[in-house]
């Protein structure tokens, strides 16, 4: 699974990612790599394989190679922009091919990776994200394979959070170690098949969806299945995906669909697209404001004449509305229809 937490600086992306990374590292159940690497280095590591130890249940221990890893990228743009080939290759690796994955470079030669399995847990602001992913790639292979989880604000403000005892962390560590021993194919329970069939048959874009939303919708069934597998493994050892697992997974994926347009709304052909996004963000943050309020806050990002163009464009497009209040014109964002 590829999951990227998206939000403004200070919203808590690192606070969510770093504890997960620490627990996984302590459990030693995954091959953890950071974001300060290139895609070529990652392919070389996967081709050589990470040391893997397994048991057949009869006390016999087998030493082998493992071509799986978890990329922890709290600053996704560092990893995404390290090479022009990063995003296309990550798109290919997401498919978890059962046959060997071949890749060659001029300097490093040819890499052959046996059954690569790569997961990504990353974080990014919307600004860095749209700068890291070119417009031509939005709606393409990489973005439709990623769960971009968007947040406008922190869920809770706790200056003095309760410190949990170490037993919770140790329980999670032991659970992860047990999960890493699960092997074999996962299957749907009989009553879960109808839920999967519904999401599979409805993973289609609407006529007026933006590029990123349309692309992600085509993969909703795959994202739902992968998340359902995670939920099953976290709850039971029989490798069965229950109706509840797939139902919860589908609901989570639909939440991602609702916000993915927000993540990539500042991507486009227009030279003013970043300014447009900043104006929208400011009006959303304030609730309502005047033109003078916007210009005062964003004078470094947009000229007075360009602001007139942006406000007119947003108003004509139905994204904002305005009303006369005394001798002032007040701008508001049009609520999004569910």
Secondary structure by P-SEA (a helix, b strand, c coil): cbbbbbbccccccccccaaaaaaaaaacccccccccccaaaaaaaaaaccbbbbbccccbbbbbcccbbbbbccaaaaaaacccaaaaaaaaaaaccccbbbbbcccccbbbbcbbbbbbbbcccaaaaaaacccccccccccccccccccccccccccccccccaaaaaaaaaaaaaaaacccbbbbcccaaaaaaaaaaaccccccccaaaaaaaaaaaaaaaaaaaaaaaaccccccccaaaaaaaaaaaaaaaacccccccccccccaaaaaaaaaaaaaaaccccaaaaaaaccccccaaaaaaaaaaaaaaccbbbbbcccbbbbbcccccc
